[in-house]
Amino acid sequence: MNKKSFGLDIGITSIKAVELGLQKGGFRLNACIVVPTPPKGMLSESPVDEEEMAQAIKKAVSDAGISGKRVNVALPENQVYAKVVEMPYLSDRELASAIYWEAEQYIPIPLTSVSLSWNVIKRSARPRTDEKMEVLMVGAPSLIVKKYQKVLSLSGLTINAMETETISTVRALTAFIPVNSVTPSIIVNIGTITTSLAIVIGNNLIFTYSLPIGGAAINRAISADFGLSTIQAEEYKKTYGISNGPLGQRIGKATEPIMSSILSEVKKAIVYYSQKYKDSRIEQIILSGETAKLQGMDRYFANSSGIGTVVANPWKFLNASDIPKEILDKAPDYSVAVGLSLRDYEH
């Protein structure tokens, strides 16, 4: 019996659950489901809406055939504060005290109302005098944490772990690359409301940043240009992409300001990296999230940045023949859920 936690990605528009299991030679996909998120989602404080959300999650888990009650869940990127910070070399005990002083510089709300966690991502065994350690610091408003705990408890589930969408995505896309890989890449996860950037060297996260632009902004631009509803705009986006034929080219032109804003932040992150690591360069852009698979999206980033760009496939570690085609076709949508489901298997 698989006693590991499953991954639950509660998005603005959809809920995704993924359960993995071990088999000889690797992993198998035990269960996977995607269902629409109730209209109010996790935004409403109404007990009625919270109950509706809980029932939607409970039904999705049941319909997927997931029997386990332990779950790993991601908090929305636009509601948490995450930063990789450099600090003097400290022991774990010293860090536990010092991290709060560091957090006060980056988290704009009182730390008394924040659940703070941290993880050392770089600390030399024999540091030089001037060498610093790197720490991933994550602060989540306590109200958000309690909200998720309440809704998932109403769903009959127990939270095993909470983390940010970026951490889940990075795990999903880097967990199975060779340990000695030092290829610098930037993961661009385009969500509904937020786009998050993560620079990784191999599978080590060294930079993370999010901006309040995502697929919904792209839909609004299409809606305004074509006179469509946002639902129709979403379908146009999926059907024609941003460069395919006359309609795709028109969509590309309508969404250029949005795409340009995302690209501008990507370029800033690349400049930051090149200044910090002068003997290295970003070698790859990985596009993740539901917007990543639009026709022409990878070409746009590659042509505009001069860096090879690929669309994320968090299922690469599984045998493709074991995964339904409708799931494979939307592979980048599942990065967060797959990363969450892999969490318990980390060494």
Backbone hydrogen bonds, N-H to C=O, Kabsch-Sander energy under -0.5 kcal/mol:
donor,donor_aa,acceptor,acceptor_aa,energy
3,K,1,M,-0.7
6,F,70,R,-1.9
7,G,18,V,-3.0
8,L,72,N,-2.5
9,D,16,K,-3.1
10,I,8,L,-0.7
11,G,9,D,-1.0
11,G,14,S,-2.6
15,I,35,V,-3.2
16,K,9,D,-2.5
17,A,33,I,-2.2
18,V,7,G,-2.2
19,E,31,A,-2.6
21,G,28,R,-2.3
23,Q,26,G,-3.1
26,G,23,Q,-2.5
28,R,21,G,-2.7
30,N,19,E,-1.9
30,N,28,R,-0.8
31,A,19,E,-1.8
33,I,17,A,-2.1
35,V,15,I,-2.3
37,T,13,T,-1.7
41,G,38,P,-1.3
43,L,40,K,-1.8
44,S,40,K,-0.7
50,E,46,S,-2.4
51,E,47,P,-2.2
52,E,48,V,-2.1
53,M,49,D,-2.4
54,A,50,E,-2.4
55,Q,51,E,-2.5
56,A,52,E,-2.0
57,I,53,M,-2.2
58,K,54,A,-2.6
59,K,55,Q,-2.5
60,A,56,A,-2.1
61,V,57,I,-2.6
62,S,58,K,-2.1
63,D,59,K,-3.3
64,A,60,A,-1.8
65,G,61,V,-0.6
65,G,62,S,-1.1
66,I,61,V,-2.2
67,S,65,G,-0.6
71,V,158,T,-2.3
72,N,6,F,-2.8
73,V,161,A,-2.5
74,A,8,L,-1.1
75,L,163,E,-2.9
79,Q,76,P,-2.0
80,V,77,E,-1.0
81,Y,139,G,-2.7
82,A,80,V,-0.5
83,K,137,M,-2.2
85,V,83,K,-0.7
85,V,135,V,-2.9
87,M,133,M,-2.5
89,Y,131,E,-0.7
95,L,91,S,-2.8
96,A,92,D,-2.2
97,S,93,R,-0.9
97,S,94,E,-0.6
98,A,94,E,-2.5
99,I,95,L,-2.6
100,Y,97,S,-0.6
101,W,98,A,-0.7
102,E,98,A,-1.7
103,A,99,I,-2.6
104,E,100,Y,-1.5
105,Q,102,E,-1.3
106,Y,102,E,-0.6
106,Y,103,A,-1.2
107,I,103,A,-2.5
113,S,110,P,-2.0
114,V,111,L,-1.5
115,S,140,A,-3.5
116,L,114,V,-0.7
117,S,138,V,-2.8
119,N,136,L,-1.9
121,I,134,E,-2.3
122,K,134,E,-1.6
131,E,128,R,-0.9
133,M,87,M,-2.9
134,E,122,K,-2.5
135,V,85,V,-2.7
136,L,119,N,-2.9
137,M,83,K,-2.9
137,M,135,V,-0.7
138,V,117,S,-2.9
139,G,81,Y,-3.1
140,A,115,S,-2.5
142,S,113,S,-2.6
144,I,141,P,-0.8
145,V,141,P,-1.9
146,K,142,S,-2.7
147,K,143,L,-1.9
148,Y,144,I,-2.2
149,Q,145,V,-2.3
150,K,146,K,-2.4
151,V,147,K,-2.5
152,L,148,Y,-2.4
153,S,149,Q,-1.8
154,L,150,K,-2.3
155,S,151,V,-1.1
156,G,153,S,-1.5
157,L,152,L,-2.7
158,T,69,K,-3.3
160,N,71,V,-3.2
161,A,71,V,-1.1
163,E,73,V,-1.5
165,E,75,L,-1.0
168,S,164,T,-1.8
169,T,165,E,-2.6
170,V,166,T,-2.8
171,R,167,I,-2.1
172,A,168,S,-2.4
173,L,169,T,-2.0
174,T,170,V,-1.3
175,A,171,R,-2.0
177,I,174,T,-1.4
181,S,178,P,-1.9
185,S,200,V,-2.9
186,I,284,Q,-2.4
187,I,198,A,-3.3
188,V,186,I,-0.5
188,V,286,I,-3.1
189,N,187,I,-0.7
189,N,196,S,-2.7
190,I,188,V,-0.8
190,I,288,S,-2.5
191,G,189,N,-1.0
191,G,194,T,-2.4
195,T,211,L,-2.5
196,S,189,N,-2.3
197,L,209,Y,-3.8
198,A,187,I,-1.9
199,I,207,F,-2.0
200,V,185,S,-2.8
200,V,198,A,-0.5
201,I,204,N,-2.3
202,G,183,T,-1.9
202,G,200,V,-0.6
203,N,201,I,-0.6
204,N,201,I,-2.0
205,L,203,N,-0.6
206,I,199,I,-2.8
207,F,199,I,-1.1
209,Y,197,L,-2.1
211,L,195,T,-2.6
213,I,211,L,-2.1
215,G,191,G,-3.1
216,A,192,T,-2.9
217,A,214,G,-0.6
218,I,214,G,-1.5
219,N,215,G,-2.3
220,R,216,A,-2.2
221,A,217,A,-1.9
222,I,218,I,-2.0
223,S,219,N,-2.9
224,A,220,R,-2.4
225,D,221,A,-1.9
226,F,222,I,-2.6
227,G,223,S,-1.6
228,L,223,S,-1.3
233,A,229,S,-2.6
234,E,230,T,-1.9
235,E,231,I,-1.6
236,Y,232,Q,-2.5
237,K,233,A,-2.6
238,K,234,E,-2.1
239,T,235,E,-2.4
240,Y,236,Y,-3.0
241,G,236,Y,-0.5
241,G,237,K,-1.7
242,I,295,Q,-2.8
243,S,240,Y,-0.7
244,N,240,Y,-1.2
245,G,243,S,-0.8
248,G,244,N,-1.5
249,Q,245,G,-2.6
250,R,246,P,-2.0
251,I,247,L,-2.5
252,G,248,G,-2.6
253,K,249,Q,-2.1
254,A,250,R,-2.4
255,T,251,I,-2.3
256,E,252,G,-0.5
256,E,253,K,-0.6
258,I,255,T,-0.5
259,M,255,T,-2.7
260,S,256,E,-3.1
261,S,257,P,-1.5
262,I,258,I,-2.0
263,L,259,M,-2.8
264,S,260,S,-2.4
265,E,261,S,-1.5
266,V,262,I,-2.0
267,K,263,L,-2.6
268,K,264,S,-1.9
269,A,265,E,-2.1
270,I,266,V,-2.1
271,V,267,K,-2.4
272,Y,268,K,-2.5
273,Y,269,A,-2.1
274,S,270,I,-2.5
275,Q,271,V,-2.0
276,K,272,Y,-1.8
277,Y,273,Y,-3.2
278,K,276,K,-0.6
280,S,277,Y,-1.8
283,E,184,P,-2.9
284,Q,184,P,-0.8
285,I,308,G,-2.5
286,I,186,I,-2.5
287,L,285,I,-0.5
287,L,310,V,-2.8
288,S,188,V,-2.9
288,S,286,I,-0.5
289,G,332,P,-1.8
291,T,190,I,-1.0
292,A,289,G,-1.3
294,L,291,T,-1.6
297,M,294,L,-2.1
300,Y,296,G,-2.3
301,F,297,M,-1.9
302,A,298,D,-2.4
303,N,299,R,-2.9
304,S,300,Y,-2.1
305,S,301,F,-1.8
306,G,302,A,-2.3
310,V,285,I,-2.6
312,A,287,L,-3.4
316,K,313,N,-1.5
318,L,315,W,-2.4
320,A,318,L,-0.5
322,D,319,N,-2.3
323,I,320,A,-1.6
327,I,324,P,-1.1
328,L,324,P,-2.2
329,D,325,K,-2.8
330,K,327,I,-0.8
331,A,328,L,-1.7
333,D,330,K,-1.7
334,Y,330,K,-0.5
334,Y,331,A,-1.9
335,S,332,P,-1.0
338,V,334,Y,-2.9
339,G,335,S,-2.4
340,L,336,V,-2.3
341,S,337,A,-2.0
342,L,338,V,-1.4
343,R,339,G,-0.6
343,R,340,L,-0.8
345,Y,342,L,-1.8
346,E,343,R,-1.5
